[in-house]
Amino acid sequence: MTTLYALWQDPVSRLWHPVGLLGHSGNKYYFQYTRGALSSKHFEPFARMRELGKRYESETLFPTFANRLISKNRPEYKSMISWLGLNPQTPDIQFHMLSLLGGQRETDKIRMIPRPERSTSGTFKIRFFVHGLRYMVENATREVENLTHGQELILSLEANNPQDKDAISVCKPTPGCMLGYVPRYYAHDLRKVIQDKECKRLNVRVVKVNPDAPLSMRLLCEVESTWPEGYVPFISEEYRPLDQSAKEALNLEQASLA
């Protein structure tokens, strides 16, 4: 089953919490809240999915998530599919679009991110658009335009980034040629993989360059790595599915502390 996590940003603390997981298997979609949904009193359950302890199932993508994608009837739909490196006939294309685009809208603070899955060969892959290109020096944009499909890039761990202690920059092998950043929601886990001495291989390559796309979708990359022994992505308590018994237990615990 392919899984996406729904992250929600608390409007007061500005912290991001995983509040649900969206799965797809065969011809069915599944949604279940995670324990992160109980991390803030400001979180409101999604429309038509108000019960926190319930597992929801549907034969089509839930409206809460489908409405975050561009309609097939929009004139820019074909361009969007091209920028994402997808084939219009790709099965479950909506799920792939959510995975790459995140489904974030101006009107709320929800973002979807995919969970890395281990392949039968003991590796995993993640695709993402390089972040922060708009903040790079002007020649970085020109360097991106000159990249080609399959070209190797490198990842660099930043030790003293005041904005993000887990920051990982994406660079060309050419010294000093920084192109942007790995998305923050991947950085913590990916840093652990890079630092793991058991990680035998980690490659970064260009999937697609989109000269006519917004800067946020200009450079699509893919990281492929061996899966380190014992590695579990998104392991914190907030990512655990929230069933009814867990919800009731947490409510009792909170009541006893009140």
C-alpha positions in Angstrom: 0.0 0.0 0.0 1.3 3.5 -0.9 0.9 6.0 2.0 0.8 9.8 2.2 0.9 11.6 5.5 -1.3 14.7 6.0 0.7 17.4 7.8 -1.1 20.4 9.5 0.5 23.6 10.7 -0.7 24.9 14.0 -1.7 28.6 13.4 -0.4 29.6 16.9 2.8 27.7 17.4 3.6 27.4 13.6 4.7 23.8 14.2 3.8 21.1 11.7 2.1 18.0 13.0 1.2 14.7 11.1 -2.5 14.5 11.6 -3.5 11.7 9.3 -2.5 9.0 6.8 -4.0 8.4 3.3 -3.4 5.0 1.8 -4.1 3.5 -1.6 -4.2 -0.2 -2.3 -5.8 -1.9 -5.3 -9.0 0.0 -6.1 -9.6 1.5 -2.6 -8.5 4.5 -0.7 -8.1 4.6 3.1 -7.8 7.4 5.6 -7.1 7.3 9.3 -6.1 10.1 11.7 -2.8 9.8 13.5 -1.8 10.8 17.1 -0.6 14.1 15.9 -4.2 15.1 15.5 -4.4 15.3 19.3 -1.2 17.5 19.6 -3.1 20.8 19.4 -6.4 22.0 20.6 -6.6 24.1 17.4 -6.9 21.2 15.0 -10.3 20.6 13.4 -11.1 17.2 11.8 -11.6 17.3 8.0 -15.1 17.7 6.5 -17.0 14.4 6.3 -14.4 12.7 8.4 -15.1 14.0 11.8 -14.5 10.9 13.9 -10.9 10.8 15.0 -10.8 7.1 15.8 -12.4 5.8 12.7 -10.8 4.2 9.6 -12.4 5.6 6.4 -12.6 3.7 3.1 -13.6 4.8 -0.4 -13.4 3.6 -4.0 -12.5 7.1 -5.1 -10.1 9.7 -3.7 -11.7 11.5 -0.8 -13.1 14.9 -1.7 -10.9 16.6 1.0 -7.8 15.5 -1.0 -9.2 15.4 -4.6 -10.2 19.1 -4.3 -6.5 20.0 -3.7 -5.6 19.0 -7.3 -6.0 20.9 -10.5 -9.1 19.9 -12.6 -8.5 18.0 -15.8 -10.7 20.7 -17.5 -8.2 23.5 -16.6 -6.1 24.6 -19.6 -2.9 24.3 -17.6 -3.6 20.6 -16.6 -1.4 19.2 -19.4 1.5 21.4 -18.5 1.2 20.4 -14.9 1.3 16.7 -15.8 4.4 17.4 -17.9 6.2 19.3 -15.1 5.6 16.4 -12.7 7.2 14.0 -15.2 4.0 11.9 -15.3 2.2 10.2 -18.2 -1.5 11.3 -18.5 -2.4 7.5 -18.6 -0.5 6.8 -15.3 -2.7 4.6 -13.1 -3.8 6.5 -9.9 -2.5 9.7 -11.3 -4.3 11.8 -8.6 -2.3 10.0 -5.9 1.0 10.6 -7.7 0.1 14.3 -8.2 -0.7 14.7 -4.4 2.6 13.0 -3.6 4.7 15.4 -5.7 2.7 18.6 -5.3 1.7 18.2 -1.6 -1.8 19.6 -2.2 -1.1 22.7 -0.2 -3.6 25.6 -0.8 -3.5 29.3 0.2 -6.7 28.9 2.3 -5.3 26.3 4.7 -2.2 24.8 6.2 -2.3 21.2 5.0 0.4 19.4 3.1 0.7 15.8 1.9 4.0 14.0 2.0 4.8 10.4 0.9 6.3 7.8 3.2 9.4 6.2 1.8 8.8 2.5 1.0 11.4 -0.2 1.0 11.7 -2.1 -2.3 12.4 -5.8 -2.6 16.0 -5.0 -3.5 16.5 -3.2 -0.2 16.5 0.4 -1.6 14.1 3.3 -1.5 13.4 6.3 -3.7 12.0 9.8 -3.0 11.1 12.4 -5.6 10.8 16.1 -4.9 11.0 19.5 -6.4 14.1 21.4 -5.1 13.1 24.1 -2.6 14.5 27.6 -2.2 15.6 28.2 -5.8 14.1 31.7 -5.6 16.4 32.6 -2.7 19.6 31.4 -4.5 21.9 33.7 -6.5 20.9 34.5 -10.1 23.4 32.1 -11.6 21.7 29.2 -9.8 18.7 29.5 -12.1 20.9 29.5 -15.1 22.7 26.4 -13.8 19.4 24.6 -13.4 18.4 25.4 -17.0 21.6 23.7 -18.2 20.9 20.5 -16.3 20.0 17.4 -18.2 17.9 14.3 -17.4 19.8 11.8 -15.4 22.6 14.2 -14.4 24.1 13.4 -11.0 23.9 15.9 -8.2 25.2 15.9 -4.6 23.6 16.5 -1.2 25.5 18.5 1.4 24.6 18.6 5.1 24.6 22.1 6.5 26.0 22.3 10.0 25.1 25.9 10.9 21.9 26.8 9.2 20.0 29.1 11.7 16.6 28.4 10.0 16.8 24.6 10.0 19.3 22.4 11.9 18.6 19.5 9.5 19.0 21.5 6.3 20.4 19.6 3.3 21.5 21.6 0.2 21.3 20.3 -3.3 24.4 21.1 -5.4 26.1 20.4 -8.7 29.5 18.6 -8.2 31.1 21.9 -9.3 32.5 23.5 -6.1 30.3 26.3 -4.8 27.4 25.6 -7.1 24.3 25.3 -4.8 20.9 24.9 -6.4 18.5 24.8 -3.5 17.4 22.5 -0.7 15.8 19.2 0.0 12.3 19.9 1.3 12.3 20.3 5.1 9.9 17.5 5.7 12.4 15.0 4.3 15.5 16.5 5.7 15.5 15.0 9.2 15.1 11.4 8.0 17.4 11.8 5.0 20.1 13.3 7.2 20.0 10.1 9.3 20.3 8.0 6.2 23.3 10.0 4.9 25.1 9.8 8.3 24.4 6.0 8.7 27.7 4.1 8.2 25.8 1.2 6.9 24.4 3.2 4.0 26.3 1.7 1.0 24.9 3.9 -1.8 23.0 7.2 -2.1 22.6 8.8 -5.5 20.8 12.0 -6.5 19.8 12.6 -10.1 17.9 15.1 -12.2 14.5 13.8 -13.3 13.2 16.8 -15.1 13.9 20.5 -15.7 10.9 22.7 -16.4 12.1 26.0 -17.8 8.5 27.3 -18.2 7.3 26.3 -14.7 7.2 28.4 -11.6 10.5 28.3 -9.6 8.9 26.0 -7.0 8.5 23.4 -9.8 11.5 24.1 -11.9 13.8 21.2 -10.8 12.5 17.7 -10.1 15.0 15.4 -8.5 15.1 11.8 -7.2 17.2 10.3 -4.4 17.8 6.6 -4.4 19.5 5.0 -1.5 20.1 1.6 0.2 17.8 1.1 3.2 20.0 1.2 6.3 19.6 -1.7 8.7 17.0 -0.8 11.3 15.9 2.4 9.6 12.2 3.3 10.2 11.0 6.5 8.5 8.7 8.9 10.4 9.1 7.0 13.6 7.8 9.6 16.1 4.6 8.9 18.1 2.7 11.5 16.2 2.8 9.4 13.0 1.2 6.4 14.7 -2.4 5.6 13.5 -5.1 6.8 16.0 -7.7 4.2 16.7 -10.6 4.6 19.1 -9.0 2.9 22.0 -5.9 5.1 21.7 -8.0 8.2 21.5 -10.0 7.3 24.6 -6.8 6.4 26.5 -5.2 9.8 25.6 -8.4 11.6 26.6 -8.4 10.0 30.0 -4.8 10.8 30.5 -5.4 14.5 29.6 -8.4 14.6 31.9 -6.4 13.3 34.8 -3.8 16.0 34.3 -6.4 18.8 34.1 
